[in-house]
């Protein structure tokens, strides 16, 4: 199996070569390139390899640009330092990804998947559509910056940065600002989950979305739950549901 490595860190190339040799004796590294330009030149001057191991971030830009500049027929396993949650959905038959630092068992699993998918002489993959899909997943998501809400007979715009938490009373959804003003918000909790930055807000239950700045105190609660004391004070219990406790603790510890 002939392999091309596209990676701009010399140490990463050495480690990848060594790991490849360990997990697959048939793997032969036929080339290593460290930039978009060098990658395009190599692919245009050499036969297509059986497999490409390609880092997403190169010194001269994202390696996706290679696909815009030349034809790539080989299957690709991307390597990346991106957060796992940004990529967990990107598991397709033709392209895989490995998170850095690359582990031996993960590389072995990816190679086995590659062999099962491609060794049977399947048709050329649609690499362009797969690259576009991955690019979309890596684009920074735009989160809501403000909400337009009613205040008496007027409409007012409230910055998200000024909102302490969102909650539901079972009929309507509300939010409270840091200065203790309460407004009705015309979105469901599920819709809010798509709008709010998960670094700043966490959905502790079906009816509560809290900002990290609003949490004044955390106590254990029966049923393996947690109860939060929020600021400003809220007129209902802010409980972290049992199934959310582990993720909530991780979020608080970031």
C-alpha positions, 0 to 999 in steps of 0.5 A: 500500500503506497501512502502519501503524507501531507503534513508540515510538522517534521516531528508529526511526519516521523511519528506517523511513519513509525506508527504506520510501520508498526500497524501495517507492514505493507504500508510504504510512504512514497512521499511527504509534502509540507504545503499546499503548493508541494502537495499539488506538485507531487500529485501532478508529477506522480501516480496517485497513491493508494491512500493519503494521510493529510493534515488539515492545517498547513503552513500556507493554509487549509489542505482543502485548497489542494482539491481545488487546484488539482485532481485527487482520486485517492482516498484520504484520511484527514489528521487534525487537532480540531475538537472532537465534537466538531468532527464526530458526525464526519464518518463516511465510507470513503474518508475518515479522520484522526485526531492529533496526537494520533494513537496507534489503535486509531490509525490501525482502525482507520486503515482497516476501514480503508482496506475494507472500503477500497481494496475490493476495487470500488468506484472512485470516490466523490472526494469533492463533495466529501471535502465540502462537507468537512469544510462546512463542519469546520466553519465557525458557527455564528451564534445569536448575538441579541434578541428582540423582545416586547417591553410593554408596548415597545420592542427592545433589543437585548444583547445575549451577553446581558442574559443570565439564563433562559427558563420555561414555566411550562407555558412560556419561555423567559429569560432574565438579564443580569440586572434582573429584568424578565422578558418573554422569548418567542423560541422553544428551548430546543430552538434556543439550543441551536442559537446559543454558544455552548461555551457560554450557555448550558442546558441543565434540563428540559426547562433551563438554560444557564450562563456560566456567569449566572451560577452562584452556588452548586449543591448536591440534590437527591436523585444524583442531581445538582441544584444551582443557586442563580444570580439574579434569583429565579422563582423556580428550582434550577436543577441539573438533571441526572443525565446532564450532570457529567457533561455539566461538570465538564462544561464548568471545568473548561 
